Amino acid sequence: MERRKKEVDNMDYHSMDKEDLEKKTEEWLEGLPFKKRWPGKLKMENTALLIVDMQNYFLSPDSHAYIPAAETIIENLNHLIEHFTESKSSIIYTRTVQEEGDEGVMGEWWNDIIREGPEAKIDDRMEVNGEVMKKPRYSPFYRTDLERKLEGIKNVVIGGVMTDMCCATTARDAFVRDYKVLFLADGTATSTEATHTSTLKALSNGIAEIISCQRVKQRLR
């Protein structure tokens, strides 16, 4: 019975439309054990939007790593990208790509890698109005010049895939570097709703303000 319930929940999660996502987002935010917010006003001029790994590898139905729920967040992310573009604020996109011989333990764990090619490209449905950078591991701070690109930035807004892996690792790495993290409940996605919500709950404790895409526009002035 429990297994059947999980299967139904995942079907609901991966078949969401815009209205379903809005309802679920309200539930996710209401269900957070910690509802911490960064104090004071957050300014657009020192805030960056990080769009993590919205690649064909995760968004193409033909890919073995396809995440159906990731398609549902595209519209929200694009609206936020437009908002940041209009405000002339920083937008950075990441792509996970492993070069041959540099698979590391990720290659061992997954027995799978993302090589440069069509699967590694940003999905065509995504608005791309900023720099696109490659990263070899979950975190975009690892062996990249992201910190230099974020010079003068105090706040980072994180969206993309997967909620519990690259996005959560990005949030944690940003936090320990003294960035204020805003993590998008309806702008991130992963393989199951349970994994998504458990990650939001964990990050809400000591890492990030969990927030909706619409609320970001209201929080940033």
ZASE-225940 format. One record per residue (C-alpha): residue number from 1; residue in one letter; y, z, x. Coordinates in Angstrom, 2 decimals. Layout:
[pt NUM; "a"; [Y; Z; X]]
...
//
This chain:
[pt 1; "m"; [0.00; 0.00; 0.00]]
[pt 2; "e"; [2.43; 0.94; 2.79]]
[pt 3; "r"; [1.69; -2.28; 4.67]]
[pt 4; "r"; [2.27; -4.30; 1.50]]
[pt 5; "k"; [5.64; -2.59; 0.96]]
[pt 6; "k"; [6.72; -3.43; 4.52]]
[pt 7; "e"; [5.75; -7.07; 3.99]]
[pt 8; "v"; [7.81; -7.23; 0.77]]
[pt 9; "d"; [10.78; -5.54; 2.45]]
[pt 10; "n"; [10.70; -8.04; 5.29]]
[pt 11; "m"; [10.49; -10.95; 2.87]]
[pt 12; "d"; [13.60; -9.61; 1.12]]
[pt 13; "y"; [15.38; -9.18; 4.44]]
[pt 14; "h"; [14.61; -12.67; 5.65]]
[pt 15; "s"; [15.41; -14.39; 2.35]]
[pt 16; "m"; [18.87; -12.84; 1.91]]
[pt 17; "d"; [21.78; -14.85; 0.60]]
[pt 18; "k"; [25.43; -13.87; 1.04]]
[pt 19; "e"; [25.43; -11.56; -1.97]]
[pt 20; "d"; [22.19; -9.88; -0.90]]
[pt 21; "l"; [23.61; -9.28; 2.57]]
[pt 22; "e"; [26.74; -7.69; 1.12]]
[pt 23; "k"; [24.66; -5.30; -0.99]]
[pt 24; "k"; [22.33; -4.43; 1.86]]
[pt 25; "t"; [25.26; -3.86; 4.20]]
[pt 26; "e"; [26.67; -1.27; 1.80]]
[pt 27; "e"; [23.28; 0.44; 1.74]]
[pt 28; "w"; [22.93; 0.33; 5.52]]
[pt 29; "l"; [26.38; 1.80; 6.09]]
[pt 30; "e"; [25.90; 4.46; 3.44]]
[pt 31; "g"; [22.53; 5.40; 4.96]]
[pt 32; "l"; [23.90; 6.07; 8.43]]
[pt 33; "p"; [23.30; 9.70; 9.49]]
[pt 34; "f"; [26.51; 9.57; 11.54]]
[pt 35; "k"; [29.63; 7.82; 10.27]]
[pt 36; "k"; [31.81; 8.18; 13.33]]
[pt 37; "r"; [34.91; 6.05; 13.79]]
[pt 38; "w"; [37.09; 5.50; 16.79]]
[pt 39; "p"; [40.30; 7.49; 16.28]]
[pt 40; "g"; [43.68; 5.86; 15.98]]
[pt 41; "k"; [44.60; 2.21; 15.67]]
[pt 42; "l"; [42.64; -0.54; 17.38]]
[pt 43; "k"; [44.72; -3.46; 18.61]]
[pt 44; "m"; [43.69; -7.11; 18.53]]
[pt 45; "e"; [45.34; -7.83; 21.87]]
[pt 46; "n"; [42.93; -5.60; 23.80]]
[pt 47; "t"; [39.80; -6.34; 21.77]]
[pt 48; "a"; [37.09; -8.89; 22.56]]
[pt 49; "l"; [34.45; -10.38; 20.29]]
[pt 50; "l"; [31.03; -10.74; 21.94]]
[pt 51; "i"; [28.68; -13.17; 20.18]]
[pt 52; "v"; [25.24; -12.53; 21.61]]
[pt 53; "d"; [22.51; -15.18; 21.89]]
[pt 54; "m"; [23.02; -17.18; 18.68]]
[pt 55; "q"; [20.75; -19.80; 20.24]]
[pt 56; "n"; [18.37; -22.35; 18.78]]
[pt 57; "y"; [15.55; -20.29; 20.24]]
[pt 58; "f"; [16.21; -17.68; 17.54]]
[pt 59; "l"; [17.85; -19.79; 14.82]]
[pt 60; "s"; [15.71; -22.92; 14.63]]
[pt 61; "p"; [12.86; -22.80; 12.08]]
[pt 62; "d"; [10.86; -24.87; 14.56]]
[pt 63; "s"; [10.97; -22.11; 17.17]]
[pt 64; "h"; [8.16; -19.57; 17.46]]
[pt 65; "a"; [10.90; -16.93; 17.92]]
[pt 66; "y"; [12.75; -17.89; 14.73]]
[pt 67; "i"; [14.60; -15.04; 13.00]]
[pt 68; "p"; [15.35; -16.11; 9.39]]
[pt 69; "a"; [17.83; -13.27; 8.85]]
[pt 70; "a"; [19.93; -14.62; 11.73]]
[pt 71; "e"; [20.89; -17.63; 9.62]]
[pt 72; "t"; [22.39; -15.30; 7.02]]
[pt 73; "i"; [24.92; -13.83; 9.47]]
[pt 74; "i"; [26.32; -17.17; 10.66]]
[pt 75; "e"; [29.01; -17.36; 7.98]]
[pt 76; "n"; [30.19; -13.81; 8.63]]
[pt 77; "l"; [30.40; -14.41; 12.36]]
[pt 78; "n"; [32.24; -17.69; 11.91]]
[pt 79; "h"; [34.85; -16.02; 9.71]]
[pt 80; "l"; [35.33; -13.35; 12.35]]
[pt 81; "i"; [35.55; -15.99; 15.08]]
[pt 82; "e"; [38.30; -17.72; 13.08]]
[pt 83; "h"; [40.15; -14.41; 12.77]]
[pt 84; "f"; [39.98; -13.78; 16.52]]
[pt 85; "t"; [40.97; -17.38; 17.24]]
[pt 86; "e"; [44.04; -17.14; 15.00]]
[pt 87; "s"; [44.99; -13.88; 16.75]]
[pt 88; "k"; [44.47; -15.50; 20.16]]
[pt 89; "s"; [42.05; -12.71; 21.04]]
[pt 90; "s"; [39.17; -12.99; 23.50]]
[pt 91; "i"; [35.84; -14.43; 22.32]]
[pt 92; "i"; [32.83; -14.63; 24.62]]
[pt 93; "y"; [29.44; -16.11; 23.72]]
[pt 94; "t"; [26.24; -15.37; 25.62]]
[pt 95; "r"; [23.03; -17.34; 26.09]]
[pt 96; "t"; [19.87; -15.87; 27.56]]
[pt 97; "v"; [18.40; -18.30; 30.10]]
[pt 98; "q"; [15.88; -17.54; 32.83]]
[pt 99; "e"; [15.67; -19.72; 35.91]]
[pt 100; "e"; [12.26; -20.48; 37.37]]
[pt 101; "g"; [11.17; -17.61; 39.59]]
[pt 102; "d"; [13.60; -15.19; 37.95]]
[pt 103; "e"; [11.58; -14.19; 34.90]]
[pt 104; "g"; [11.17; -10.59; 36.06]]
[pt 105; "v"; [9.49; -8.01; 33.85]]
[pt 106; "m"; [10.88; -9.74; 30.75]]
[pt 107; "g"; [8.56; -12.62; 31.50]]
[pt 108; "e"; [5.63; -10.24; 31.93]]
[pt 109; "w"; [6.42; -8.27; 28.79]]
[pt 110; "w"; [6.88; -11.27; 26.49]]
[pt 111; "n"; [4.75; -13.78; 28.36]]
[pt 112; "d"; [7.59; -16.07; 27.33]]
[pt 113; "i"; [10.95; -17.18; 28.70]]
[pt 114; "i"; [13.96; -19.23; 27.65]]
[pt 115; "r"; [14.56; -22.18; 29.96]]
[pt 116; "e"; [17.73; -24.25; 30.02]]
[pt 117; "g"; [17.39; -26.96; 27.35]]
[pt 118; "p"; [17.75; -27.48; 23.59]]
[pt 119; "e"; [16.31; -24.06; 22.68]]
[pt 120; "a"; [18.85; -22.32; 24.92]]
[pt 121; "k"; [21.89; -23.96; 23.30]]
[pt 122; "i"; [24.15; -22.25; 20.78]]
[pt 123; "d"; [23.22; -23.21; 17.23]]
[pt 124; "d"; [25.36; -26.11; 15.97]]
[pt 125; "r"; [26.37; -24.15; 12.88]]
[pt 126; "m"; [28.24; -21.63; 15.01]]
[pt 127; "e"; [31.95; -22.03; 15.66]]
[pt 128; "v"; [32.45; -22.02; 19.42]]
[pt 129; "n"; [36.03; -21.11; 20.28]]
[pt 130; "g"; [35.61; -19.29; 23.56]]
[pt 131; "e"; [33.74; -19.13; 26.82]]
[pt 132; "v"; [29.96; -19.44; 26.81]]
[pt 133; "m"; [28.20; -17.55; 29.60]]
[pt 134; "k"; [24.57; -17.38; 30.69]]
[pt 135; "k"; [22.75; -14.12; 31.27]]
[pt 136; "p"; [19.27; -13.61; 32.73]]
[pt 137; "r"; [18.40; -10.38; 30.91]]
[pt 138; "y"; [19.17; -8.48; 27.70]]
[pt 139; "s"; [22.53; -7.20; 28.93]]
[pt 140; "p"; [25.42; -9.61; 29.56]]
[pt 141; "f"; [26.79; -7.11; 32.09]]
[pt 142; "y"; [23.78; -7.60; 34.37]]
[pt 143; "r"; [24.35; -10.05; 37.25]]
[pt 144; "t"; [27.33; -11.70; 35.56]]
[pt 145; "d"; [31.11; -11.48; 35.87]]
[pt 146; "l"; [31.57; -10.22; 32.30]]
[pt 147; "e"; [33.53; -7.17; 33.40]]
[pt 148; "r"; [36.04; -9.41; 35.13]]
[pt 149; "k"; [36.33; -11.52; 31.99]]
[pt 150; "l"; [37.02; -8.34; 30.02]]
[pt 151; "e"; [39.84; -7.18; 32.27]]
[pt 152; "g"; [42.46; -5.51; 30.07]]
[pt 153; "i"; [40.03; -5.15; 27.17]]
[pt 154; "k"; [39.47; -1.72; 25.65]]
[pt 155; "n"; [37.39; -2.53; 22.56]]
[pt 156; "v"; [34.41; -4.83; 22.09]]
[pt 157; "v"; [33.04; -6.08; 18.78]]
[pt 158; "i"; [29.36; -7.03; 19.04]]
[pt 159; "g"; [27.44; -9.46; 16.86]]
[pt 160; "g"; [24.45; -11.78; 17.24]]
[pt 161; "v"; [20.73; -11.32; 17.89]]
[pt 162; "m"; [18.58; -9.38; 18.27]]
[pt 163; "t"; [20.00; -6.17; 16.84]]
[pt 164; "d"; [17.63; -3.89; 18.73]]
[pt 165; "m"; [17.38; -5.78; 22.01]]
[pt 166; "c"; [20.24; -7.81; 23.46]]
[pt 167; "c"; [22.86; -6.56; 21.01]]
[pt 168; "a"; [21.93; -2.88; 21.35]]
[pt 169; "t"; [21.64; -3.17; 25.13]]
[pt 170; "t"; [25.06; -4.81; 25.22]]
[pt 171; "a"; [26.49; -1.95; 23.15]]
[pt 172; "r"; [25.03; 0.71; 25.40]]
[pt 173; "d"; [26.13; -1.01; 28.59]]
[pt 174; "a"; [29.63; -1.49; 27.19]]
[pt 175; "f"; [29.87; 2.16; 26.16]]
[pt 176; "v"; [28.94; 3.51; 29.60]]
[pt 177; "r"; [31.65; 1.26; 31.04]]
[pt 178; "d"; [34.19; 2.97; 28.78]]
[pt 179; "y"; [34.66; 0.24; 26.20]]
[pt 180; "k"; [35.00; 1.33; 22.58]]
[pt 181; "v"; [32.16; -0.42; 20.75]]
[pt 182; "l"; [32.26; -1.75; 17.19]]
[pt 183; "f"; [28.80; -2.93; 16.16]]
[pt 184; "l"; [28.47; -5.36; 13.24]]
[pt 185; "a"; [26.00; -4.25; 10.58]]
[pt 186; "d"; [26.23; -7.62; 8.81]]
[pt 187; "g"; [26.82; -9.65; 11.95]]
[pt 188; "t"; [23.59; -8.77; 13.77]]
[pt 189; "a"; [19.99; -9.55; 12.87]]
[pt 190; "t"; [16.45; -8.98; 14.11]]
[pt 191; "s"; [12.79; -9.35; 13.16]]
[pt 192; "t"; [12.54; -6.66; 10.46]]
[pt 193; "e"; [14.94; -4.71; 8.28]]
[pt 194; "a"; [13.40; -1.42; 9.43]]
[pt 195; "t"; [14.12; -2.29; 13.06]]
[pt 196; "h"; [17.65; -3.37; 12.15]]
[pt 197; "t"; [18.51; -0.20; 10.27]]
[pt 198; "s"; [16.87; 2.14; 12.79]]
[pt 199; "t"; [18.98; 0.56; 15.54]]
[pt 200; "l"; [22.17; 0.97; 13.50]]
[pt 201; "k"; [21.31; 4.62; 12.95]]
[pt 202; "a"; [20.58; 5.24; 16.62]]
[pt 203; "l"; [23.77; 3.56; 17.82]]
[pt 204; "s"; [25.88; 5.38; 15.23]]
[pt 205; "n"; [25.15; 8.71; 16.91]]
[pt 206; "g"; [26.60; 8.35; 20.38]]
[pt 207; "i"; [27.40; 4.71; 21.11]]
[pt 208; "a"; [29.24; 2.71; 18.47]]
[pt 209; "e"; [31.21; 2.57; 15.28]]
[pt 210; "i"; [28.94; 0.69; 12.88]]
[pt 211; "i"; [31.08; -1.61; 10.79]]
[pt 212; "s"; [31.07; -4.67; 8.54]]
[pt 213; "c"; [32.67; -7.95; 9.56]]
[pt 214; "q"; [35.25; -7.63; 6.79]]
[pt 215; "r"; [36.14; -4.10; 7.83]]
[pt 216; "v"; [36.79; -5.22; 11.42]]
[pt 217; "k"; [39.70; -7.34; 10.17]]
[pt 218; "q"; [41.16; -4.25; 8.51]]
[pt 219; "r"; [40.60; -1.99; 11.52]]
[pt 220; "l"; [42.18; -4.34; 14.06]]
[pt 221; "r"; [45.90; -4.89; 13.86]]
//
